[in-house]
Amino acid sequence: MFKKWHLFTPGPVPVPSRVLLAGAKPTPHHRLPEFSSVLSEIRQDLQYLFQTKRPVFFFASSGTGAMEAAVANLFSPGEKVLVVRGGKFGERWGEIAETYGLVPVFLDVSWGKAVRPEEVEDRLAADPEIRGVLVQAHETSTGVKHPVRELAEIVRKRDVLLVVDAISALGVYPLPMDEWGIDVMVAGSQKSLALPPGLSFLALSERAWSQVERASLPRYYFDLRREWQAYQKETTAYTPAVSLLLSLREALQMIKEIGLERLFAHYALISEACREGVKALGLELLAEAPCEALTVIKLPQGIEGGKLTKLLRERYGVILAGGQGKLKGRVVRITHMGHQSPLEVVLALSALEVGLSELGYPVKMGTGVSRALEVIREKGKEVYA
């Protein structure tokens, strides 16, 4: 009766009612001219979000589907790809590459640290057979932001493609695809787009597109050649997720109304407020180079992450994310994506304070909350004026 759910996980995220209502409208037929106009509007607005003049494709899948599509459409069996492996999703790049018969060359990075550009440059110089670099814009399992712009500069000098998983990064901070020379960027719907899960996105540079016809890996549903033929006819190769696309159109319209610059400033502010609040509590951040999409917090000795997240979920309706892989039980993650006001970070921090206190960790109640409010007061006027 008293519980209200508060979602702070890195996908799904809170969805605005305006977006949910758009998807609740009667389902149109996807082959009619009226829906073609919807697709045209969506595709133009996706170019705005990706900051590219290139086509942006979408699939009815999770973001992992777009990762698989990138691999299947760009490479051939036996080719080498350099995989930056610094967390759960870096591991996923390697797993997809191995599944498709590629030869992943792993550049292992300590969980919590970003890859150093010179490491990538050295690996490429030492092995001219490498055809692609697969990396996360940030590693969602650790909260670490990788230096994508610097990596793009390195890769552009070679016959190598930079493939970026921006599934939980696109729309959170600047990743201008054309300006930086990113070859491939993938994204997902249940992150900063503030949509339900079920859509993935993929954009390719002209340089990357030149490899699509050459690549000889098997592909069917994720075949970009078929999608491009349909794209030019203002339709899709297969039945799209119609209701989700109606919600997507609304979400993209909201993003354009806000503007990317203000949206980036919003995420920068609430993530800074959260980090400062965490440090005021005497806790440590996991990431040395933290991203704006979420905050990953090391838990104190004696506090088990599963117990903390269960307590907050069952008693207070606050849903935080735990750790993944080797971080399971050792960290807690607070997302900043989706339909969140700046003050909701205060709610997340207050829940963290209460939960830690109930589990026996000495917390001076209100310390983290007060520091977060100070940051919001100091900088919020500029962002939300």
C-alpha positions in Angstrom: 0.0 0.0 0.0 2.8 2.4 0.9 5.4 1.3 -1.6 6.2 3.3 -4.7 8.8 1.9 -7.1 11.8 4.1 -7.9 14.0 2.7 -10.7 17.7 3.5 -10.7 19.0 0.6 -12.8 21.0 1.1 -16.0 18.2 -0.2 -18.2 15.3 -0.4 -18.1 15.0 3.2 -16.9 12.0 5.4 -16.0 9.9 6.2 -19.1 8.0 9.4 -19.4 4.2 9.0 -19.5 4.2 11.0 -22.8 6.3 8.3 -24.4 4.3 5.4 -22.9 1.1 6.9 -24.1 2.4 7.3 -27.7 3.1 3.6 -27.7 -0.4 2.8 -26.4 -2.1 4.2 -29.5 -3.8 1.9 -31.9 -1.2 -0.1 -33.9 -0.9 1.0 -37.5 0.0 -1.4 -40.3 3.7 -1.1 -41.0 3.4 -1.2 -44.8 1.1 1.7 -45.2 2.3 5.1 -46.5 1.2 6.7 -43.2 3.7 4.6 -41.3 6.4 5.3 -43.9 6.1 9.0 -42.9 6.7 7.9 -39.3 9.8 6.0 -40.2 11.1 9.0 -42.2 10.7 11.3 -39.2 12.3 8.8 -36.9 15.3 8.3 -39.2 15.9 12.0 -39.4 15.7 12.5 -35.7 18.1 9.5 -35.1 20.6 11.3 -37.3 20.3 14.3 -35.0 20.9 12.1 -31.9 23.9 10.2 -33.5 25.2 13.5 -34.9 25.7 12.0 -38.3 24.5 12.5 -41.9 24.7 8.8 -42.4 21.7 6.4 -42.3 20.8 5.0 -38.8 19.3 1.5 -38.9 17.2 -0.1 -36.1 16.2 -3.6 -35.2 13.6 -5.2 -32.9 16.2 -6.5 -30.5 18.2 -5.5 -27.4 21.4 -3.6 -27.9 23.3 -6.9 -28.1 21.5 -7.4 -31.4 23.1 -4.3 -32.8 26.5 -5.4 -31.5 26.0 -8.7 -33.4 24.9 -6.9 -36.5 28.0 -4.8 -36.5 30.3 -7.8 -36.3 28.3 -9.9 -38.9 28.2 -7.0 -41.5 31.8 -5.8 -41.3 34.2 -8.7 -41.0 35.0 -12.1 -42.6 35.9 -15.4 -41.0 39.4 -15.6 -39.5 39.9 -11.8 -39.4 41.5 -10.3 -36.3 39.8 -7.7 -34.2 41.2 -5.9 -31.1 38.8 -6.1 -28.2 39.1 -3.8 -25.3 38.1 -6.0 -22.4 37.6 -4.0 -19.2 34.3 -5.3 -17.9 31.2 -7.4 -18.6 30.3 -5.8 -21.9 33.9 -5.7 -23.2 33.8 -9.5 -22.7 30.6 -9.6 -24.8 32.4 -8.1 -27.8 34.9 -10.9 -27.5 32.2 -13.5 -27.2 30.3 -12.3 -30.3 33.6 -12.2 -32.3 34.4 -15.7 -31.3 30.9 -16.9 -32.2 31.3 -15.6 -35.7 34.7 -17.2 -36.3 36.8 -14.0 -35.9 40.1 -14.0 -34.0 39.7 -11.6 -31.0 43.0 -10.1 -29.8 42.2 -9.0 -26.2 43.5 -5.8 -24.7 42.7 -6.5 -21.0 42.1 -3.4 -18.8 41.7 -3.6 -15.0 38.0 -3.3 -14.1 37.6 0.4 -13.0 40.3 1.8 -15.3 40.0 3.2 -18.9 42.1 1.9 -21.8 45.1 4.1 -22.6 45.1 5.3 -26.2 48.8 4.5 -26.6 48.1 0.8 -25.7 45.7 0.6 -28.6 48.2 2.3 -30.9 50.9 0.0 -29.9 48.8 -3.1 -30.5 47.7 -1.9 -33.9 51.3 -1.1 -34.9 52.5 -4.5 -33.7 49.8 -6.4 -35.6 48.8 -5.0 -39.0 46.3 -7.9 -39.6 43.9 -6.3 -37.1 40.8 -5.1 -39.0 38.8 -3.5 -36.2 38.8 -2.1 -32.7 35.8 -3.1 -30.6 35.3 -0.9 -27.5 32.6 0.5 -25.2 32.0 4.3 -25.0 31.8 3.4 -21.4 31.7 0.1 -19.6 28.4 0.0 -17.9 29.5 -2.7 -15.4 32.2 -0.5 -14.0 31.1 3.1 -14.9 34.4 3.8 -16.7 34.4 6.1 -19.7 36.9 5.1 -22.5 38.7 7.8 -24.6 36.7 7.3 -27.8 37.8 10.5 -29.4 41.5 9.7 -29.0 40.9 6.1 -30.2 39.1 7.5 -33.4 42.1 9.6 -34.1 44.4 6.6 -33.9 42.3 4.3 -35.9 41.6 6.8 -38.7 45.3 6.6 -39.7 45.0 2.9 -40.5 42.8 0.5 -42.5 41.0 -0.4 -39.2 37.4 0.3 -38.1 36.5 1.7 -34.8 33.3 0.0 -33.5 31.8 1.6 -30.4 29.2 0.2 -28.1 27.3 3.3 -27.1 24.3 1.4 -25.8 24.1 3.3 -22.5 26.1 6.3 -23.7 24.3 7.8 -26.7 22.4 10.9 -25.6 24.2 11.1 -22.2 27.4 12.9 -23.2 28.9 14.1 -26.5 29.8 11.3 -29.0 29.5 13.2 -32.3 29.9 10.4 -34.8 30.8 12.4 -37.9 33.0 15.0 -36.2 35.1 12.4 -34.3 35.3 9.9 -37.2 33.6 7.0 -35.3 33.1 4.2 -37.9 30.3 2.3 -36.2 28.1 3.2 -33.2 25.4 1.0 -31.7 22.8 2.0 -29.1 19.7 0.6 -27.3 16.3 1.9 -26.5 16.1 1.3 -22.7 18.9 3.7 -21.8 19.1 7.5 -22.3 16.3 7.3 -24.9 14.0 6.5 -21.9 12.1 3.8 -23.8 11.1 0.3 -22.8 13.5 -2.4 -24.0 13.2 -3.9 -27.5 15.0 -1.6 -30.0 18.6 -1.4 -31.1 20.3 1.1 -33.3 23.3 1.0 -35.6 25.0 3.7 -37.7 28.0 3.2 -40.0 30.4 5.7 -41.5 31.0 5.7 -45.3 34.3 3.9 -44.6 32.6 1.2 -42.6 29.8 0.8 -45.2 32.4 0.0 -47.9 33.1 -3.2 -45.9 29.5 -4.4 -45.8 29.6 -5.9 -49.3 33.1 -7.3 -48.8 32.3 -9.0 -45.5 31.5 -12.7 -45.8 30.1 -13.7 -42.4 26.6 -15.2 -42.4 23.7 -12.9 -41.8 20.0 -12.9 -42.3 17.8 -10.8 -40.0 20.7 -8.5 -39.3 21.7 -8.1 -42.9 22.3 -4.4 -43.5 22.2 -4.8 -47.3 18.5 -5.8 -47.0 17.8 -3.1 -44.6 19.4 -0.5 -46.8 17.1 -1.6 -49.7 14.1 -1.2 -47.5 15.4 2.1 -46.0 15.4 3.7 -49.5 11.8 2.7 -49.9 10.8 4.2 -46.5 10.1 0.9 -45.0 11.9 -2.0 -43.2 13.1 -5.4 -44.3 11.0 -7.2 -41.7 8.1 -6.4 -39.4 9.3 -3.7 -37.1 8.3 -3.1 -33.4 5.6 -0.7 -34.4 4.4 0.4 -31.0 7.9 0.9 -29.8 8.7 3.0 -32.8 5.7 5.2 -32.1 7.2 5.7 -28.6 10.6 6.3 -30.1 9.2 9.1 -32.3 7.9 10.8 -29.2 11.1 10.3 -27.2 13.2 11.7 -30.1 10.9 14.7 -30.3 11.4 15.3 -26.5 15.2 15.1 -27.0 15.0 17.7 -29.8 12.8 20.0 -27.7 15.4 19.9 -24.9 18.4 20.0 -27.2 21.5 17.8 -27.0 23.6 20.4 -25.2 21.1 20.9 -22.4 20.6 17.1 -22.2 24.3 16.5 -21.8 24.4 19.3 -19.1 21.6 17.6 -17.2 23.4 14.3 -17.1 26.7 16.0 -16.2 25.0 17.8 -13.2 23.2 14.8 -11.7 26.1 12.5 -12.1 28.5 15.0 -10.4 26.0 15.5 -7.6 25.8 11.8 -7.1 29.6 11.3 -7.1 30.1 14.2 -4.7 27.4 12.8 -2.4 29.1 9.3 -2.4 32.5 10.8 -1.6 31.0 12.9 1.3 29.8 9.6 2.8 33.4 8.4 2.8 32.7 5.8 0.1 34.9 5.2 -3.0 34.0 5.3 -6.7 35.0 2.3 -8.7 35.8 4.2 -11.9 38.9 6.3 -12.2 37.4 8.0 -15.3 33.7 8.0 -14.4 30.9 8.4 -17.0 27.8 10.5 -16.7 25.3 7.6 -17.2 25.7 6.0 -13.9 27.7 6.0 -10.7 29.4 2.7 -9.5 30.2 2.7 -5.8 32.5 0.3 -3.9 30.8 -1.1 -0.9 32.5 -1.0 2.5 34.0 -4.1 4.0 31.3 -6.3 5.5 28.5 -4.9 3.3 27.2 -7.5 0.7 25.7 -5.9 -2.4 22.9 -8.4 -2.8 21.7 -7.8 0.7 21.7 -4.0 0.3 19.8 -4.0 -3.0 17.3 -6.5 -1.7 16.7 -4.5 1.5 16.1 -1.2 -0.5 13.9 -2.9 -3.0 11.7 -4.9 -0.6 11.4 -2.3 2.2 11.5 1.0 0.3 10.8 0.3 -3.3 14.1 1.7 -4.4 15.7 -0.4 -7.1 19.5 -0.1 -7.5 21.7 -2.3 -9.6 24.3 -4.7 -8.1 27.6 -5.7 -9.6 28.2 -8.0 -12.5 30.8 -10.7 -13.1 33.7 -10.3 -10.7 32.1 -7.3 -9.1 29.0 -9.2 -8.0 28.3 -8.3 -4.3 31.1 -5.7 -4.2 29.5 -2.7 -5.8 26.2 -0.9 -6.2 25.2 1.1 -9.3 23.0 4.1 -9.4 21.9 5.1 -12.9 21.2 8.7 -14.0 19.5 7.8 -17.3 15.9 8.1 -18.3 13.1 10.3 -17.0 14.7 11.7 -13.9 14.6 15.1 -12.3 17.8 16.4 -10.7 16.4 15.8 -7.2 15.9 12.1 -7.8 19.6 11.6 -7.2 18.9 12.8 -3.7 16.3 10.1 -3.2 18.8 7.5 -4.4 21.5 8.8 -2.0 19.1 8.9 0.9 18.1 5.3 0.2 21.8 4.3 0.1 22.4 6.1 3.5 19.4 4.3 5.1 20.4 0.9 3.7 24.0 1.1 4.7 22.9 2.2 8.2 20.5 -0.6 8.6 23.2 -3.1 7.6 25.5 -1.8 10.3 27.8 0.6 8.4 28.3 3.8 10.4 26.7 6.6 8.3 26.1 10.2 9.4 22.6 10.5 8.0 22.2 13.3 5.5 25.8 13.8 4.7 25.7 12.5 1.1 22.3 14.1 0.5 23.5 17.5 1.7 26.5 17.5 -0.5 24.4 16.5 -3.6 22.0 19.3 -2.9 24.9 21.8 -2.7 26.0 20.8 -6.1 22.5 21.0 -7.6 22.0 24.4 -6.0 25.4 25.7 -7.2 25.0 24.5 -10.8 21.3 23.8 -11.4 20.3 27.3 -12.3 22.5 27.3 -15.4 21.3 23.9 -16.6 17.5 24.3 -15.9 17.1 28.0 -16.6 
